[in-house]
Amino acid sequence: MLDTGQIALNKEALMLFRQGLAAAAASNYEQAIACYNHVLNLQADCCEVWYERGLALESCGDYIEAIASYDRALSLRPKKSDACEIWHERGNAFHYGIGDYTQALSCYEQALNLVPDHEKVWQNRGNLLLYGMSLPEEAIACYDRTLAINPDDELCWRNRGNALAELRCYDAAIASYDRALALKPGDPVCWEARNLAVGRSGLPYQQPTTSPIFTMGYDDQTFVEGDTDSNIVFASGEGVNDKVLRTSLKQPLLAIEDDWGKREILLERDRYSIGRDPKSDICLHSQFVSRHHAFLVRINHANETVSYQITDGDLSGNPSTNGLMINGKKCRSIELQSEDTIVFGPKAQAIFRMIPAGLTNFR
């Protein structure tokens, strides 16, 4: 919630606003949105309500409406610190929701122009540059700014380690992971990332130091990130290893981004289940994804091309909690086209692609 002091709402509107905040705190976002809509029907000029409405819409996966709500909040000329928060959340909606990294970067720049030392904006800007735009060096500069503000941000140390690993600076990456583990020793994702870095460094396995020494000013995330050197997963279960893809024209591929990072899955089966359940054919790592969120069915066309139909929910017809957003629009079922963006929830999305067949050694 924006720290605006006295909220300029009359008694009825203020009561509805508080009900909306309580509903949002209980993760009942649809009820929260309904309350905020009632408030805005009474008083449409309250920046705080438009902002909170945007947050609730974003939590429901309705990123386009969330951005429109943030725009209404900004149009009411909030004070500098509040405008920074709104630009930040607007950037997150473009970044983690829609996947429009250019717009997201512009929003983060607007936020930092208002509040240059905003820790979360610097960190999300770093995540955008690393995981969205594949610019690890620029990302490290953002993470360093974050850590200069808060050196105890274990998530930032972990993301910084991932950026260094992407640059194959494995010793420095391990040092970053050690800092993260000193702050949060039980983080299994950070352990996995560190073990990958140790394996690639060629060094013998070592436990992280209990008090790792690390200084800011180096020369040389949520491991949101996955295997940074070889990130294509063959989902056919055929043990494919540098073989020619069997599809005659184009090979369907799903490029996924979630809490474990980015990975690409070559689609070859007739059907895939998608969800948070570890038994899913394609497991998504996000608290906002349903256990059985969606399924893919292969479509074989007469001209020997293939595609996939994605349908919300499970095979029994039970819908997911957040539903599907395809290219920014709610959708129950649709035949995917190349470059369609699928949003399962905040920070969990995929892009459907058709890549040239006959290629080997994907990187």
C-alpha positions as CSV (number, residue, x, y, z in Angstrom):
1,M,0.0,0.0,0.0
2,L,1.2,3.5,-0.8
3,D,2.3,5.5,2.2
4,T,0.2,8.5,1.5
5,G,-0.9,9.4,5.0
6,Q,-4.5,10.6,5.0
7,I,-6.5,9.0,2.2
8,A,-9.1,11.4,0.7
9,L,-12.1,9.1,0.8
10,N,-15.5,9.6,2.3
11,K,-16.8,7.2,5.0
12,E,-18.5,4.7,2.7
13,A,-15.7,4.7,0.1
14,L,-13.0,4.3,2.9
15,M,-14.9,1.3,4.4
16,L,-15.0,-0.4,0.9
17,F,-11.4,0.4,0.3
18,R,-10.4,-1.3,3.6
19,Q,-12.5,-4.3,2.7
20,G,-10.6,-4.5,-0.6
21,L,-7.3,-4.3,1.2
22,A,-8.4,-7.1,3.6
23,A,-9.5,-9.3,0.7
24,A,-6.2,-8.7,-1.1
25,A,-4.3,-9.6,2.1
26,A,-6.2,-12.9,2.1
27,S,-5.3,-13.5,-1.6
28,N,-9.0,-13.0,-2.5
29,Y,-8.1,-10.8,-5.4
30,E,-11.3,-10.9,-7.3
31,Q,-13.2,-9.7,-4.3
32,A,-10.6,-7.0,-3.7
33,I,-11.1,-5.8,-7.3
34,A,-14.9,-5.7,-6.8
35,C,-14.4,-3.6,-3.7
36,Y,-12.0,-1.2,-5.4
37,N,-14.5,-0.9,-8.4
38,H,-17.2,0.2,-5.9
39,V,-14.9,2.7,-4.4
40,L,-14.0,4.2,-7.8
41,N,-17.7,4.4,-8.7
42,L,-18.0,6.7,-5.7
43,Q,-14.7,8.6,-6.0
44,A,-12.7,8.1,-9.2
45,D,-9.9,10.5,-8.3
46,C,-8.1,8.4,-5.6
47,C,-4.6,7.4,-6.7
48,E,-4.2,4.8,-3.9
49,V,-7.3,2.9,-5.1
50,W,-6.2,2.8,-8.7
51,Y,-2.8,1.5,-7.5
52,E,-4.2,-1.2,-5.3
53,R,-6.6,-2.2,-8.0
54,G,-3.6,-2.6,-10.3
55,L,-1.8,-4.8,-7.8
56,A,-4.9,-7.1,-7.5
57,L,-5.4,-7.3,-11.2
58,E,-1.7,-8.2,-11.6
59,S,-2.1,-10.9,-9.0
60,C,-5.0,-12.3,-11.1
61,G,-2.8,-12.4,-14.2
62,D,-4.8,-9.6,-15.9
63,Y,-1.7,-7.5,-16.8
64,I,-3.2,-5.3,-19.4
65,E,-5.9,-4.1,-17.1
66,A,-3.4,-3.7,-14.3
67,I,-1.2,-1.4,-16.5
68,A,-4.3,0.6,-17.4
69,S,-5.0,1.0,-13.6
70,Y,-1.5,2.1,-12.9
71,D,-1.8,4.7,-15.7
72,R,-4.9,6.1,-14.1
73,A,-3.0,6.3,-10.8
74,L,-0.1,8.2,-12.5
75,S,-2.5,10.6,-14.2
76,L,-3.6,11.8,-10.8
77,R,0.0,13.2,-10.2
78,P,1.0,11.4,-7.0
79,K,4.0,12.5,-5.0
80,K,7.4,11.4,-6.1
81,S,7.8,8.4,-3.9
82,D,4.3,7.1,-4.7
83,A,4.9,7.6,-8.4
84,C,8.1,5.6,-8.1
85,E,6.2,2.6,-6.7
86,I,3.6,2.8,-9.4
87,W,6.2,2.9,-12.2
88,H,7.9,0.0,-10.5
89,E,4.8,-2.1,-10.5
90,R,3.9,-1.0,-14.0
91,G,7.4,-2.3,-15.0
92,N,6.8,-5.6,-13.2
93,A,3.6,-6.1,-15.2
94,F,5.4,-5.6,-18.5
95,H,8.4,-7.6,-17.3
96,Y,7.0,-10.7,-15.5
97,G,3.5,-10.6,-17.0
98,I,3.4,-9.6,-20.6
99,G,7.1,-10.1,-21.4
100,D,7.6,-6.7,-23.0
101,Y,11.1,-6.0,-21.8
102,T,11.5,-2.7,-23.6
103,Q,8.5,-1.2,-21.9
104,A,9.5,-2.7,-18.6
105,L,13.0,-1.2,-18.8
106,S,11.5,2.2,-19.6
107,C,9.3,1.9,-16.5
108,Y,12.2,0.9,-14.2
109,E,14.1,3.9,-15.6
110,Q,11.2,6.2,-14.8
111,A,11.1,4.8,-11.2
112,L,14.8,5.3,-10.7
113,N,14.7,8.8,-12.0
114,L,12.3,9.5,-9.1
115,V,14.0,7.5,-6.4
116,P,17.6,6.6,-7.4
117,D,18.3,4.2,-4.5
118,H,15.2,2.0,-4.7
119,E,16.5,-1.5,-3.9
120,K,13.7,-3.5,-5.5
121,V,13.7,-1.5,-8.7
122,W,17.5,-2.1,-9.2
123,Q,17.0,-5.8,-8.5
124,N,14.1,-6.2,-10.9
125,R,16.0,-4.2,-13.5
126,G,18.9,-6.6,-13.1
127,N,16.6,-9.6,-13.5
128,L,15.2,-8.1,-16.6
129,L,18.6,-7.6,-18.1
130,L,19.8,-11.0,-17.1
131,Y,16.9,-13.3,-17.7
132,G,14.9,-11.3,-20.2
133,M,17.5,-9.6,-22.4
134,S,20.6,-11.9,-21.8
135,L,22.9,-9.0,-20.7
136,P,24.7,-10.5,-17.6
137,E,27.3,-7.8,-17.3
138,E,24.7,-5.0,-17.2
139,A,22.7,-7.1,-14.8
140,I,25.7,-7.4,-12.4
141,A,25.9,-3.6,-12.3
142,C,22.3,-3.5,-11.2
143,Y,22.8,-6.2,-8.5
144,D,25.8,-4.3,-7.2
145,R,23.7,-1.2,-6.8
146,T,21.1,-3.3,-5.0
147,L,23.7,-4.8,-2.6
148,A,25.2,-1.3,-2.0
149,I,21.8,-0.4,-0.6
150,N,21.1,-3.7,1.2
151,P,24.1,-6.1,1.5
152,D,21.9,-8.7,3.2
153,D,19.6,-9.3,0.2
154,E,20.3,-13.1,-0.3
155,L,18.1,-13.2,-3.4
156,C,20.3,-10.6,-5.1
157,W,23.5,-12.4,-4.2
158,R,22.0,-15.5,-5.8
159,N,21.0,-13.7,-8.9
160,R,24.4,-12.1,-9.1
161,G,25.9,-15.5,-8.9
162,N,23.8,-16.6,-11.8
163,A,24.9,-13.7,-13.9
164,L,28.6,-14.5,-13.1
165,A,28.0,-18.1,-14.0
166,E,26.4,-17.0,-17.3
167,L,29.8,-15.2,-18.0
168,R,31.6,-18.4,-16.9
169,C,33.2,-16.5,-14.0
170,Y,32.6,-19.5,-11.8
171,D,34.9,-18.7,-8.9
172,A,33.2,-15.3,-8.5
173,A,29.8,-16.9,-8.9
174,I,30.6,-19.4,-6.2
175,A,31.6,-16.5,-3.9
176,S,28.2,-14.9,-4.6
177,Y,26.4,-18.1,-3.8
178,D,28.3,-18.4,-0.6
179,R,27.2,-15.0,0.5
180,A,23.6,-16.0,-0.3
181,L,23.9,-19.2,1.6
182,A,25.5,-17.4,4.6
183,L,22.3,-15.4,4.7
184,K,19.9,-18.3,4.0
185,P,21.7,-21.6,4.6
186,G,18.7,-23.8,3.7
187,D,18.1,-22.5,0.2
188,P,18.0,-25.6,-2.0
189,V,17.9,-23.7,-5.2
190,C,21.1,-21.8,-4.3
191,W,22.8,-25.0,-3.4
192,E,21.9,-26.4,-6.8
193,A,23.2,-23.3,-8.5
194,R,26.4,-23.4,-6.5
195,N,26.9,-27.1,-7.3
196,L,26.6,-26.4,-11.0
197,A,29.2,-23.6,-10.8
198,V,31.6,-25.9,-8.8
199,G,31.1,-28.6,-11.4
200,R,31.9,-26.3,-14.3
201,S,34.8,-24.6,-12.5
202,G,36.9,-27.8,-12.5
203,L,37.6,-27.3,-8.8
204,P,37.1,-30.0,-6.3
205,Y,33.9,-29.8,-4.4
206,Q,34.0,-27.6,-1.3
207,Q,31.5,-26.6,1.3
208,P,30.8,-22.9,1.3
209,T,32.7,-20.9,3.9
210,T,30.8,-20.1,7.1
211,S,31.9,-16.5,6.8
212,P,32.7,-15.9,3.2
213,I,34.8,-12.8,2.5
214,F,33.5,-10.6,-0.3
215,T,33.9,-6.9,-1.0
216,M,32.0,-4.6,-3.2
217,G,33.7,-3.2,-6.3
218,Y,34.6,-6.4,-8.1
219,D,36.4,-6.5,-11.4
220,D,36.0,-9.4,-12.7
221,Q,18.1,-14.7,-8.2
222,T,15.2,-17.6,-6.7
223,F,17.7,-19.3,-9.1
224,V,15.1,-18.1,-11.5
225,E,17.4,-19.4,-13.9
226,G,18.2,-23.0,-14.6
227,D,21.2,-24.4,-16.4
228,T,22.9,-21.4,-18.0
229,D,25.1,-23.2,-20.5
230,S,22.6,-25.7,-21.9
231,N,19.0,-24.8,-21.4
232,I,17.1,-26.9,-23.9
233,V,15.2,-29.8,-22.4
234,F,13.9,-32.6,-24.6
235,A,10.5,-33.4,-23.3
236,S,9.9,-36.4,-25.6
237,G,11.5,-38.9,-23.1
238,E,13.4,-40.3,-26.1
239,G,16.9,-39.5,-24.7
240,V,17.6,-37.2,-27.7
241,N,21.3,-36.3,-27.9
242,D,22.4,-34.1,-30.8
243,K,20.1,-36.0,-33.1
244,V,18.2,-34.5,-36.1
245,L,14.7,-33.5,-35.1
246,R,12.2,-35.8,-36.6
247,T,9.6,-33.1,-37.5
248,S,9.7,-32.6,-41.3
249,L,9.1,-28.8,-41.4
250,K,9.1,-27.0,-38.1
251,Q,9.7,-28.2,-34.6
252,P,7.4,-26.8,-31.8
253,L,9.2,-25.5,-28.8
254,L,8.0,-24.0,-25.5
255,A,10.3,-21.4,-24.0
256,I,9.4,-21.2,-20.3
257,E,10.3,-18.7,-17.6
258,D,9.4,-19.3,-14.0
259,D,10.9,-19.2,-10.5
260,W,13.6,-21.7,-11.6
261,G,14.6,-19.6,-14.5
262,K,14.4,-20.0,-18.3
263,R,14.4,-23.2,-20.2
264,E,13.3,-24.5,-23.6
265,I,11.3,-27.7,-24.2
266,L,11.1,-29.3,-27.5
267,L,7.6,-30.7,-28.0
268,E,7.2,-34.1,-29.5
269,R,4.5,-36.0,-27.6
270,D,0.8,-36.0,-28.5
271,R,-0.1,-34.5,-25.1
272,Y,1.4,-32.7,-22.2
273,S,0.1,-31.8,-18.8
274,I,1.3,-28.5,-17.4
275,G,1.2,-27.4,-13.8
276,R,2.8,-27.1,-10.4
277,D,2.4,-30.8,-9.6
278,P,5.9,-32.5,-9.9
279,K,4.2,-35.3,-11.8
280,S,3.2,-32.9,-14.6
281,D,4.8,-33.5,-18.0
282,I,5.9,-29.9,-17.9
283,C,6.4,-28.8,-14.3
284,L,6.1,-25.0,-13.6
285,H,7.9,-23.7,-10.5
286,S,5.7,-20.9,-9.2
287,Q,3.3,-20.6,-6.2
288,F,0.8,-18.8,-8.5
289,V,0.5,-21.8,-10.9
290,S,-2.2,-24.4,-10.2
291,R,-1.2,-28.0,-9.7
292,H,-3.0,-28.9,-12.9
293,H,-3.0,-25.7,-14.8
294,A,-3.3,-26.6,-18.5
295,F,-2.6,-29.2,-21.1
296,L,-1.3,-29.3,-24.6
297,V,-2.6,-31.5,-27.4
298,R,-0.7,-32.0,-30.6
299,I,-2.5,-31.1,-33.9
300,N,-1.2,-32.7,-37.1
301,H,-2.2,-30.7,-40.2
302,A,-2.8,-32.0,-43.7
303,N,0.3,-30.2,-45.0
304,E,2.5,-32.1,-42.5
305,T,2.9,-29.2,-40.2
306,V,2.2,-29.5,-36.6
307,S,0.9,-27.2,-33.8
308,Y,-0.5,-27.5,-30.3
309,Q,-3.8,-26.6,-28.7
310,I,-3.5,-25.3,-25.2
311,T,-6.5,-25.6,-22.8
312,D,-6.9,-24.3,-19.3
313,G,-7.4,-26.7,-16.4
314,D,-7.1,-30.5,-16.3
315,L,-8.4,-33.2,-18.6
316,S,-11.6,-33.5,-16.5
317,G,-12.5,-29.9,-17.2
318,N,-11.6,-28.4,-13.9
319,P,-10.2,-24.8,-14.5
320,S,-7.0,-23.5,-13.0
321,T,-7.1,-20.8,-10.4
322,N,-5.6,-18.0,-12.5
323,G,-6.5,-19.2,-16.0
324,L,-4.5,-18.5,-19.1
325,M,-3.6,-15.3,-20.7
326,I,-2.6,-15.6,-24.4
327,N,-1.0,-12.4,-25.8
328,G,-2.5,-10.4,-23.0
329,K,-6.1,-11.8,-23.3
330,K,-7.9,-14.3,-21.1
331,C,-8.4,-17.5,-23.0
332,R,-9.9,-20.9,-22.2
333,S,-8.5,-22.9,-25.2
334,I,-6.7,-21.9,-28.4
335,E,-4.5,-23.3,-31.1
336,L,-1.1,-21.7,-30.5
337,Q,0.7,-19.7,-33.2
338,S,4.4,-19.1,-33.3
339,E,5.5,-16.4,-30.8
340,D,2.3,-16.6,-28.8
341,T,3.0,-15.6,-25.2
342,I,1.2,-17.7,-22.5
343,V,1.0,-16.3,-19.0
344,F,0.1,-18.8,-16.2
345,G,0.4,-16.3,-13.4
346,P,2.9,-13.7,-12.0
347,K,6.4,-14.6,-13.0
348,A,5.3,-17.8,-14.8
349,Q,5.0,-17.6,-18.5
350,A,6.0,-19.3,-21.8
351,I,6.4,-18.5,-25.5
352,F,5.4,-21.0,-28.1
353,R,7.8,-21.1,-31.0
354,M,8.2,-23.0,-34.2
355,I,11.9,-23.5,-35.0
356,P,13.6,-24.8,-38.2
357,A,13.7,-28.6,-38.3
358,G,16.9,-30.5,-39.0
359,L,19.0,-28.5,-36.7
360,T,21.3,-30.1,-34.2
361,N,23.3,-29.0,-31.2
362,F,20.9,-26.4,-29.9
363,R,22.4,-23.9,-27.4
